[in-house]
C-alpha cells in the first residue's frame, strides 16, 4: 500500500512540474476571426510563437499543458486557415498553422478564464511581402546574341523585363538589375538582388545556335552538377562576362549546402510549370529545364532561374519574340507563374 501511495504522489508531483494545466477546448470565433485555446490552469499559461513568412506558417507552442479535448484539424479550415497540425511533445503542445493569404497572426493571452488567442483578422498592412529581382540579360556594350544582324538579345530581354515589372509591381517589390541599355557585370547583377534581399531572381535571355532550325524555350537553375548540354549553355552565357574582362570563375557560391539544396528545389518548382506554359502559349517547343553552373545564378543567395525565351538565330522564332503582342504573353506567363508560386 505504501508503494502505491509513493507512486501516486510521484505522478502527482510530476504532472505538477511538467504540466500547469490542460487545453480544454480549441475553437474558432468568426467575428472577429480568432482561433482560441481555452486552458484550465492555476497560473497564466506561457507560449512561444514564430512565423515563417515565406510559407505563411505560424508555429504556436503552449508550455506545460496537456490536451484534454478531441482535436479535428479539418474543422478549422476556412477563410483564414489553410491547414493546421498538432504535435504533442509530452510536456508542451505545438500547433503548426498554415495561414491563407491576407490573414493576420497576432498571438496573445487572456485571463479570467485563461485562454490563448490567435487573431486572424485580415492584415491592413500595405507592405508587400516578397521581393522579385528581374535581370534583363546583357546590355550596353554587351549586345548578347545577335540574330540576322537586326535583333539584339539585350533589347528583347529588356522589353520583356519591363513588361514583367509592370505586371508584378502590384503584388511584389520589384528590383530591376537594369532598366535601360547599360552594361553590368554578372557579379553586379547578383549583388543588386542580394542587397535587396530578393526572394527570387529571374534572369531573361534569348538562346543562340549555329543550327538555324534550333527552337524552343528552356529554363535553367543553378546546380553544381549538369548535363553536357546544360554545361555548354552555361559556358556560353558565362563567356560574355569573360569577353568583357570579368573572371566569372571567381563568383563564389555564397549559400551553404542546406540553403543550396532548398533553393535548387524551389527553383525547379517554379521552372517546370513556367517553361511548359511559356511554350504552350507561344506555340513553341518545350525544351525542358536544366541545372547548370551559371555564374549569375551562383552569386545569388536564393532561388533563381535563367529563362531562355527562344532562339534569336531562328528566323521564325525571333520574329515571334520581337513582337510586342508576344512579349506581353511572355510577361503574362512569367508573372502568373511567379505569383502562383508565392501565393
TORDO-488306 format. One record per residue (C-alpha): x, y, z. Coordinates in nm, 4 decimals, always signed. Layout:
// residues N
<rec x="X" y="Y" z="Z"/>
...
//
This chain:
// residues 343
<rec x="+0.0000" y="+0.0000" z="+0.0000"/>
<rec x="+0.2880" y="+0.2304" z="+0.0840"/>
<rec x="+0.4444" y="+0.1663" z="-0.2611"/>
<rec x="+0.1213" y="+0.2623" z="-0.4379"/>
<rec x="+0.0952" y="+0.5796" z="-0.2300"/>
<rec x="+0.4530" y="+0.6779" z="-0.3174"/>
<rec x="+0.3859" y="+0.6103" z="-0.6853"/>
<rec x="+0.0671" y="+0.8195" z="-0.6750"/>
<rec x="+0.2496" y="+1.1107" z="-0.5091"/>
<rec x="+0.5307" y="+1.0815" z="-0.7665"/>
<rec x="+0.2827" y="+1.1009" z="-1.0572"/>
<rec x="+0.1041" y="+1.3947" z="-0.8996"/>
<rec x="+0.4285" y="+1.5849" z="-0.8429"/>
<rec x="+0.5499" y="+1.5027" z="-1.1960"/>
<rec x="+0.2298" y="+1.6315" z="-1.3518"/>
<rec x="+0.2529" y="+1.9467" z="-1.1380"/>
<rec x="+0.6133" y="+2.0046" z="-1.2511"/>
<rec x="+0.5676" y="+1.9296" z="-1.6177"/>
<rec x="+0.2081" y="+2.0409" z="-1.6745"/>
<rec x="+0.0477" y="+2.3552" z="-1.5349"/>
<rec x="-0.2864" y="+2.2908" z="-1.6978"/>
<rec x="-0.4907" y="+2.1376" z="-1.9756"/>
<rec x="-0.6259" y="+2.2585" z="-2.3078"/>
<rec x="-0.9967" y="+2.2113" z="-2.2555"/>
<rec x="-1.1181" y="+2.3318" z="-2.5936"/>
<rec x="-0.9928" y="+2.4644" z="-2.9269"/>
<rec x="-1.2488" y="+2.6782" z="-3.1084"/>
<rec x="-1.2976" y="+2.9342" z="-3.3840"/>
<rec x="-1.4607" y="+3.2736" z="-3.3471"/>
<rec x="-1.5939" y="+3.4107" z="-3.6741"/>
<rec x="-1.6475" y="+3.7762" z="-3.5918"/>
<rec x="-1.3707" y="+3.8728" z="-3.5454"/>
<rec x="-1.1774" y="+3.5770" z="-3.6917"/>
<rec x="-0.9920" y="+3.4188" z="-3.3999"/>
<rec x="-0.8526" y="+3.0785" z="-3.3095"/>
<rec x="-0.8969" y="+3.0331" z="-2.9347"/>
<rec x="-0.7387" y="+2.7824" z="-2.6966"/>
<rec x="-0.9341" y="+2.7541" z="-2.3684"/>
<rec x="-0.6975" y="+2.6461" z="-2.0912"/>
<rec x="-0.7713" y="+2.5221" z="-1.7412"/>
<rec x="-0.4770" y="+2.6284" z="-1.5275"/>
<rec x="-0.3893" y="+2.7724" z="-1.1880"/>
<rec x="-0.1300" y="+3.0027" z="-1.3463"/>
<rec x="-0.1225" y="+3.2131" z="-1.6594"/>
<rec x="-0.0152" y="+2.9827" z="-1.9453"/>
<rec x="+0.3034" y="+3.0680" z="-2.1309"/>
<rec x="+0.3517" y="+3.0299" z="-2.5040"/>
<rec x="+0.6025" y="+3.0851" z="-2.7829"/>
<rec x="+0.5187" y="+3.1700" z="-3.1425"/>
<rec x="+0.7112" y="+3.2224" z="-3.4632"/>
<rec x="+0.6113" y="+3.2921" z="-3.8211"/>
<rec x="+0.7633" y="+3.1650" z="-4.1454"/>
<rec x="+0.6683" y="+3.4441" z="-4.3855"/>
<rec x="+0.7686" y="+3.2557" z="-4.6993"/>
<rec x="+0.5397" y="+2.9579" z="-4.6262"/>
<rec x="+0.2776" y="+3.1580" z="-4.4289"/>
<rec x="+0.3312" y="+2.9084" z="-4.1444"/>
<rec x="+0.2605" y="+3.0126" z="-3.7857"/>
<rec x="+0.4050" y="+2.7911" z="-3.5114"/>
<rec x="+0.2455" y="+2.8177" z="-3.1667"/>
<rec x="+0.3818" y="+2.6209" z="-2.8701"/>
<rec x="+0.1938" y="+2.6284" z="-2.5381"/>
<rec x="+0.4148" y="+2.5439" z="-2.2399"/>
<rec x="+0.3410" y="+2.2834" z="-1.9747"/>
<rec x="-0.0079" y="+2.1825" z="-2.0807"/>
<rec x="-0.1829" y="+1.8619" z="-2.1818"/>
<rec x="-0.4565" y="+1.8141" z="-2.4408"/>
<rec x="-0.7860" y="+1.7333" z="-2.2703"/>
<rec x="-1.0089" y="+1.7515" z="-2.5754"/>
<rec x="-1.0504" y="+1.5898" z="-2.9135"/>
<rec x="-0.8879" y="+1.7814" z="-3.1964"/>
<rec x="-1.0220" y="+1.7660" z="-3.5519"/>
<rec x="-0.7899" y="+1.9690" z="-3.7831"/>
<rec x="-1.0359" y="+1.9796" z="-4.0745"/>
<rec x="-1.2945" y="+2.1676" z="-3.8677"/>
<rec x="-1.0667" y="+2.4744" z="-3.8527"/>
<rec x="-1.0021" y="+2.5091" z="-4.2253"/>
<rec x="-1.1778" y="+2.8124" z="-4.3684"/>
<rec x="-1.1261" y="+3.1711" z="-4.4794"/>
<rec x="-0.8206" y="+3.2251" z="-4.2582"/>
<rec x="-0.6637" y="+2.8814" z="-4.2085"/>
<rec x="-0.5442" y="+2.6567" z="-4.4877"/>
<rec x="-0.4134" y="+2.3748" z="-4.2684"/>
<rec x="-0.3461" y="+2.3047" z="-3.9016"/>
<rec x="-0.1464" y="+2.0268" z="-3.7362"/>
<rec x="-0.0995" y="+1.9362" z="-3.3701"/>
<rec x="+0.2150" y="+1.7916" z="-3.2149"/>
<rec x="+0.2078" y="+1.6711" z="-2.8542"/>
<rec x="+0.5597" y="+1.6999" z="-2.7093"/>
<rec x="+0.4607" y="+1.5372" z="-2.3792"/>
<rec x="+0.5102" y="+1.8454" z="-2.1653"/>
<rec x="+0.4226" y="+2.1072" z="-2.4276"/>
<rec x="+0.1703" y="+2.1151" z="-2.7116"/>
<rec x="+0.2555" y="+2.2669" z="-3.0503"/>
<rec x="+0.0374" y="+2.3786" z="-3.3400"/>
<rec x="+0.1525" y="+2.4371" z="-3.6994"/>
<rec x="-0.0991" y="+2.6746" z="-3.8572"/>
<rec x="-0.0770" y="+2.7407" z="-4.2336"/>
<rec x="-0.2485" y="+3.0740" z="-4.2927"/>
<rec x="-0.4269" y="+3.1820" z="-4.6054"/>
<rec x="-0.3130" y="+3.4882" z="-4.7957"/>
<rec x="-0.4111" y="+3.8094" z="-4.6179"/>
<rec x="-0.4771" y="+3.6541" z="-4.2760"/>
<rec x="-0.3288" y="+3.8266" z="-3.9722"/>
<rec x="-0.1414" y="+3.6404" z="-3.6999"/>
<rec x="-0.1347" y="+3.8351" z="-3.3748"/>
<rec x="-0.0977" y="+3.5967" z="-3.0780"/>
<rec x="-0.1753" y="+3.6925" z="-2.7165"/>
<rec x="-0.3118" y="+3.5506" z="-2.3909"/>
<rec x="-0.6165" y="+3.6472" z="-2.1825"/>
<rec x="-0.7233" y="+3.5643" z="-1.8279"/>
<rec x="-1.0498" y="+3.5032" z="-1.6398"/>
<rec x="-1.0679" y="+3.2444" z="-1.7864"/>
<rec x="-0.7230" y="+3.1578" z="-1.9223"/>
<rec x="-0.7028" y="+3.1387" z="-2.2998"/>
<rec x="-0.4574" y="+3.1965" z="-2.5809"/>
<rec x="-0.5900" y="+3.3772" z="-2.8859"/>
<rec x="-0.4611" y="+3.3848" z="-3.2421"/>
<rec x="-0.6155" y="+3.6913" z="-3.4026"/>
<rec x="-0.6704" y="+3.6109" z="-3.7702"/>
<rec x="-0.8292" y="+3.9326" z="-3.8838"/>
<rec x="-0.7120" y="+4.0432" z="-4.2298"/>
<rec x="-0.3926" y="+4.2439" z="-4.2212"/>
<rec x="-0.4278" y="+4.6080" z="-4.3196"/>
<rec x="-0.0578" y="+4.6476" z="-4.3924"/>
<rec x="+0.0235" y="+4.7799" z="-4.7372"/>
<rec x="+0.3730" y="+4.6320" z="-4.7157"/>
<rec x="+0.4408" y="+4.3854" z="-4.9939"/>
<rec x="+0.5556" y="+4.0502" z="-4.8694"/>
<rec x="+0.8051" y="+3.9356" z="-5.1334"/>
<rec x="+1.0747" y="+4.0916" z="-5.3498"/>
<rec x="+1.1478" y="+3.9778" z="-5.7057"/>
<rec x="+1.4710" y="+4.0698" z="-5.8829"/>
<rec x="+1.4338" y="+4.0874" z="-6.2623"/>
<rec x="+1.7539" y="+4.0712" z="-6.4621"/>
<rec x="+1.7432" y="+4.1670" z="-6.8306"/>
<rec x="+2.0421" y="+3.9847" z="-6.9744"/>
<rec x="+2.3390" y="+4.1664" z="-7.1283"/>
<rec x="+2.3148" y="+4.5416" z="-7.2059"/>
<rec x="+2.5293" y="+4.8375" z="-7.3073"/>
<rec x="+2.8497" y="+4.7312" z="-7.4811"/>
<rec x="+2.7357" y="+4.3671" z="-7.4483"/>
<rec x="+2.4571" y="+4.3051" z="-7.7019"/>
<rec x="+2.4330" y="+3.9359" z="-7.6212"/>
<rec x="+2.3432" y="+3.7084" z="-7.9113"/>
<rec x="+2.2556" y="+3.8747" z="-8.2423"/>
<rec x="+2.0036" y="+3.7395" z="-8.4890"/>
<rec x="+2.0194" y="+3.8186" z="-8.8612"/>
<rec x="+2.2203" y="+4.1392" z="-8.7953"/>
<rec x="+1.8965" y="+4.3026" z="-8.6783"/>
<rec x="+1.7848" y="+4.1569" z="-8.3483"/>
<rec x="+1.9874" y="+4.2007" z="-8.0280"/>
<rec x="+1.9321" y="+3.9798" z="-7.7273"/>
<rec x="+1.9758" y="+4.2729" z="-7.4866"/>
<rec x="+1.6850" y="+4.4659" z="-7.6457"/>
<rec x="+1.4266" y="+4.1862" z="-7.6431"/>
<rec x="+1.5272" y="+4.0775" z="-7.2904"/>
<rec x="+1.4848" y="+4.4336" z="-7.1604"/>
<rec x="+1.1470" y="+4.4779" z="-7.3335"/>
<rec x="+1.0088" y="+4.1628" z="-7.1687"/>
<rec x="+1.1685" y="+4.2557" z="-6.8330"/>
<rec x="+0.9926" y="+4.5935" z="-6.8265"/>
<rec x="+0.6582" y="+4.4360" z="-6.9082"/>
<rec x="+0.7127" y="+4.1786" z="-6.6347"/>
<rec x="+0.7980" y="+4.4556" z="-6.3881"/>
<rec x="+0.4662" y="+4.6265" z="-6.4616"/>
<rec x="+0.2703" y="+4.3063" z="-6.4030"/>
<rec x="+0.4441" y="+4.2138" z="-6.0779"/>
<rec x="+0.4571" y="+4.5581" z="-5.9145"/>
<rec x="+0.1021" y="+4.5355" z="-5.7813"/>
<rec x="+0.1779" y="+4.2356" z="-5.5582"/>
<rec x="+0.5577" y="+4.2391" z="-5.5183"/>
<rec x="+0.8503" y="+4.4650" z="-5.4519"/>
<rec x="+1.0309" y="+4.4550" z="-5.7862"/>
<rec x="+1.4014" y="+4.5250" z="-5.8329"/>
<rec x="+1.5478" y="+4.5658" z="-6.1819"/>
<rec x="+1.9172" y="+4.4998" z="-6.2309"/>
<rec x="+1.8923" y="+4.7347" z="-6.5275"/>
<rec x="+1.6058" y="+4.9448" z="-6.6625"/>
<rec x="+1.7899" y="+5.0830" z="-6.9624"/>
<rec x="+2.0645" y="+4.9937" z="-7.2067"/>
<rec x="+2.3604" y="+4.9753" z="-6.9703"/>
<rec x="+2.6349" y="+4.7215" z="-6.9065"/>
<rec x="+2.6582" y="+4.5323" z="-6.5775"/>
<rec x="+2.8917" y="+4.2513" z="-6.4845"/>
<rec x="+2.7386" y="+3.9185" z="-6.3822"/>
<rec x="+2.8540" y="+3.9704" z="-6.0230"/>
<rec x="+2.6930" y="+4.3175" z="-6.0128"/>
<rec x="+2.3616" y="+4.1658" z="-6.1169"/>
<rec x="+2.3565" y="+3.9163" z="-5.8317"/>
<rec x="+2.4767" y="+4.1842" z="-5.5872"/>
<rec x="+2.1784" y="+4.4036" z="-5.6767"/>
<rec x="+1.9444" y="+4.1146" z="-5.5925"/>
<rec x="+2.1308" y="+4.0232" z="-5.2733"/>
<rec x="+2.1299" y="+4.3822" z="-5.1441"/>
<rec x="+1.7529" y="+4.3917" z="-5.1930"/>
<rec x="+1.7213" y="+4.0543" z="-5.0146"/>
<rec x="+1.5182" y="+3.9326" z="-5.3101"/>
<rec x="+1.3090" y="+3.6179" z="-5.2691"/>
<rec x="+1.3530" y="+3.5183" z="-5.6343"/>
<rec x="+1.5998" y="+3.6087" z="-5.9098"/>
<rec x="+1.4729" y="+3.5907" z="-6.2704"/>
<rec x="+1.7271" y="+3.6407" z="-6.5495"/>
<rec x="+1.5852" y="+3.6794" z="-6.9017"/>
<rec x="+1.7800" y="+3.5760" z="-7.2120"/>
<rec x="+1.7475" y="+3.4516" z="-7.5687"/>
<rec x="+1.9275" y="+3.1436" z="-7.6922"/>
<rec x="+2.1512" y="+3.1089" z="-7.9986"/>
<rec x="+2.2723" y="+2.8200" z="-8.2102"/>
<rec x="+2.4753" y="+2.7517" z="-8.5229"/>
<rec x="+2.1805" y="+2.5346" z="-8.6240"/>
<rec x="+1.9266" y="+2.7780" z="-8.7698"/>
<rec x="+1.6432" y="+2.5303" z="-8.7064"/>
<rec x="+1.7064" y="+2.5117" z="-8.3294"/>
<rec x="+1.3971" y="+2.6363" z="-8.1484"/>
<rec x="+1.2050" y="+2.6411" z="-7.8237"/>
<rec x="+1.2034" y="+2.7754" z="-7.4684"/>
<rec x="+1.4059" y="+2.6347" z="-7.1809"/>
<rec x="+1.4836" y="+2.7344" z="-6.8236"/>
<rec x="+1.7972" y="+2.6816" z="-6.6164"/>
<rec x="+1.8566" y="+2.6819" z="-6.2415"/>
<rec x="+2.1849" y="+2.6810" z="-6.0517"/>
<rec x="+2.3329" y="+2.3365" z="-5.9980"/>
<rec x="+2.6891" y="+2.2259" z="-5.9302"/>
<rec x="+2.6177" y="+1.9215" z="-6.1450"/>
<rec x="+2.4948" y="+1.9486" z="-6.5009"/>
<rec x="+2.4435" y="+1.7558" z="-6.8217"/>
<rec x="+2.6884" y="+1.8141" z="-7.1107"/>
<rec x="+2.4219" y="+2.0200" z="-7.2885"/>
<rec x="+2.3450" y="+2.2387" z="-6.9854"/>
<rec x="+2.7160" y="+2.2826" z="-6.9184"/>
<rec x="+2.7616" y="+2.4044" z="-7.2746"/>
<rec x="+2.4833" y="+2.6638" z="-7.2402"/>
<rec x="+2.6211" y="+2.7842" z="-6.9060"/>
<rec x="+2.9695" y="+2.8164" z="-7.0541"/>
<rec x="+2.8227" y="+3.0180" z="-7.3423"/>
<rec x="+2.6422" y="+3.2641" z="-7.1122"/>
<rec x="+2.9411" y="+3.2873" z="-6.8764"/>
<rec x="+3.1674" y="+3.3624" z="-7.1722"/>
<rec x="+3.0069" y="+3.7046" z="-7.2152"/>
<rec x="+3.1426" y="+3.8032" z="-6.8749"/>
<rec x="+3.4883" y="+3.6739" z="-6.9681"/>
<rec x="+3.4712" y="+3.8593" z="-7.3002"/>
<rec x="+3.4337" y="+4.1920" z="-7.1201"/>
<rec x="+3.7022" y="+4.1282" z="-6.8599"/>
<rec x="+3.5130" y="+3.9599" z="-6.5747"/>
<rec x="+3.6586" y="+3.6435" z="-6.4240"/>
<rec x="+3.3320" y="+3.4562" z="-6.3789"/>
<rec x="+3.5032" y="+3.1673" z="-6.2028"/>
<rec x="+3.5724" y="+3.3993" z="-5.9100"/>
<rec x="+3.1991" y="+3.4499" z="-5.8426"/>
<rec x="+3.1516" y="+3.2375" z="-5.5331"/>
<rec x="+2.8538" y="+3.0287" z="-5.4317"/>
<rec x="+2.7638" y="+3.2205" z="-5.1175"/>
<rec x="+2.4939" y="+2.9896" z="-4.9833"/>
<rec x="+2.5588" y="+2.6923" z="-4.7572"/>
<rec x="+2.4837" y="+2.3352" z="-4.8586"/>
<rec x="+2.1408" y="+2.3205" z="-4.6940"/>
<rec x="+2.0358" y="+2.6510" z="-4.8497"/>
<rec x="+2.1773" y="+2.5392" z="-5.1851"/>
<rec x="+1.9605" y="+2.2255" z="-5.1866"/>
<rec x="+1.6491" y="+2.4132" z="-5.0730"/>
<rec x="+1.6969" y="+2.6917" z="-5.3273"/>
<rec x="+1.7506" y="+2.4386" z="-5.6036"/>
<rec x="+1.4242" y="+2.2664" z="-5.5078"/>
<rec x="+1.2346" y="+2.5972" z="-5.5141"/>
<rec x="+1.3903" y="+2.6928" z="-5.8474"/>
<rec x="+1.2824" y="+2.3627" z="-6.0018"/>
<rec x="+0.9297" y="+2.4055" z="-5.8659"/>
<rec x="+0.8853" y="+2.7353" z="-6.0473"/>
<rec x="+1.0819" y="+2.6411" z="-6.3617"/>
<rec x="+0.8789" y="+2.3326" z="-6.4585"/>
<rec x="+0.5301" y="+2.4841" z="-6.4868"/>
<rec x="+0.6661" y="+2.8119" z="-6.6226"/>
<rec x="+0.8527" y="+2.6606" z="-6.9162"/>
<rec x="+0.5553" y="+2.4429" z="-7.0070"/>
<rec x="+0.3141" y="+2.7376" z="-7.0054"/>
<rec x="+0.5507" y="+2.9657" z="-7.1984"/>
<rec x="+0.5987" y="+2.7101" z="-7.4748"/>
<rec x="+0.2278" y="+2.6333" z="-7.4938"/>
<rec x="+0.1106" y="+2.9960" z="-7.5068"/>
<rec x="+0.3614" y="+3.0867" z="-7.7781"/>
<rec x="+0.3225" y="+2.7613" z="-7.9702"/>
<rec x="+0.6894" y="+2.6819" z="-7.9213"/>
<rec x="+0.8859" y="+2.3686" z="-7.8418"/>
<rec x="+0.9202" y="+2.2924" z="-7.4709"/>
<rec x="+1.2907" y="+2.2134" z="-7.4392"/>
<rec x="+1.2660" y="+2.1401" z="-7.0671"/>
<rec x="+1.4545" y="+2.2643" z="-6.7613"/>
<rec x="+1.8165" y="+2.2013" z="-6.6652"/>
<rec x="+2.0553" y="+2.2548" z="-6.3785"/>
<rec x="+2.3851" y="+2.4220" z="-6.4679"/>
<rec x="+2.6637" y="+2.6324" z="-6.3196"/>
<rec x="+2.5569" y="+2.9776" z="-6.4360"/>
<rec x="+2.7745" y="+3.2472" z="-6.2780"/>
<rec x="+2.4866" y="+3.4971" z="-6.2486"/>
<rec x="+2.2767" y="+3.2416" z="-6.0540"/>
<rec x="+2.5713" y="+3.1132" z="-5.8492"/>
<rec x="+2.6239" y="+3.4530" z="-5.6902"/>
<rec x="+2.2630" y="+3.4974" z="-5.5743"/>
<rec x="+2.1669" y="+3.3898" z="-5.2243"/>
<rec x="+1.8260" y="+3.2423" z="-5.3016"/>
<rec x="+1.6220" y="+3.0561" z="-5.5631"/>
<rec x="+1.6847" y="+3.1764" z="-5.9159"/>
<rec x="+1.6077" y="+3.0869" z="-6.2746"/>
<rec x="+1.7582" y="+3.1845" z="-6.6093"/>
<rec x="+1.4916" y="+3.1844" z="-6.8799"/>
<rec x="+1.5915" y="+3.1316" z="-7.2425"/>
<rec x="+1.2790" y="+3.2716" z="-7.4067"/>
<rec x="+1.3587" y="+3.1305" z="-7.7502"/>
<rec x="+1.6215" y="+3.1235" z="-8.0244"/>
<rec x="+1.7325" y="+3.4542" z="-8.1721"/>
<rec x="+1.9019" y="+3.2586" z="-8.4516"/>
<rec x="+1.5765" y="+3.1002" z="-8.5679"/>
<rec x="+1.4069" y="+3.3329" z="-8.8168"/>
<rec x="+1.0508" y="+3.2289" z="-8.7362"/>
<rec x="+1.1087" y="+3.2300" z="-8.3632"/>
<rec x="+1.2881" y="+3.5645" z="-8.3367"/>
<rec x="+1.0150" y="+3.7289" z="-8.5453"/>
<rec x="+0.7667" y="+3.5974" z="-8.2920"/>
<rec x="+0.9763" y="+3.7050" z="-7.9906"/>
<rec x="+1.0317" y="+4.0576" z="-8.1206"/>
<rec x="+0.6573" y="+4.1322" z="-8.1499"/>
<rec x="+0.5140" y="+4.3319" z="-7.8607"/>
<rec x="+0.1968" y="+4.1214" z="-7.8502"/>
<rec x="+0.4042" y="+3.8085" z="-7.7893"/>
<rec x="+0.6243" y="+3.9893" z="-7.5382"/>
<rec x="+0.3047" y="+4.0680" z="-7.3471"/>
<rec x="+0.2183" y="+3.6983" z="-7.3488"/>
<rec x="+0.5654" y="+3.6116" z="-7.2166"/>
<rec x="+0.5352" y="+3.8694" z="-6.9393"/>
<rec x="+0.1861" y="+3.7426" z="-6.8529"/>
<rec x="+0.3010" y="+3.3825" z="-6.8192"/>
<rec x="+0.6098" y="+3.4765" z="-6.6177"/>
<rec x="+0.4017" y="+3.6930" z="-6.3825"/>
<rec x="+0.1255" y="+3.4333" z="-6.3417"/>
<rec x="+0.3631" y="+3.1511" z="-6.2530"/>
<rec x="+0.5677" y="+3.3680" z="-6.0167"/>
<rec x="+0.2508" y="+3.4827" z="-5.8434"/>
<rec x="+0.1123" y="+3.1283" z="-5.8086"/>
<rec x="+0.4491" y="+3.0094" z="-5.6753"/>
<rec x="+0.4406" y="+3.2583" z="-5.3868"/>
<rec x="+0.0655" y="+3.2754" z="-5.3263"/>
//
